[in-house]
Amino acid sequence: MSITYKPKKRKRKRTHGFRKRQETKSGQRVLVNRRRKKRKKLTV
């Protein structure tokens, strides 16, 4: 079996980044909830 997590900076940003979150309604909800919780980091 291979290792399942092979970190890549670009992939990480593109999948979980701020712009990606903004694109969808549910992603925007994620941001709203994280702001509500006063998260230091909203996204990756």
PyMOL commands that set and color helices and strands:
alter all, ss='L'
color gray80, all
select helices_A, chain A and resi 9-16+18-23+25-36
alter helices_A, ss='H'
color red, helices_A
deselect
rebuild
show_as cartoon
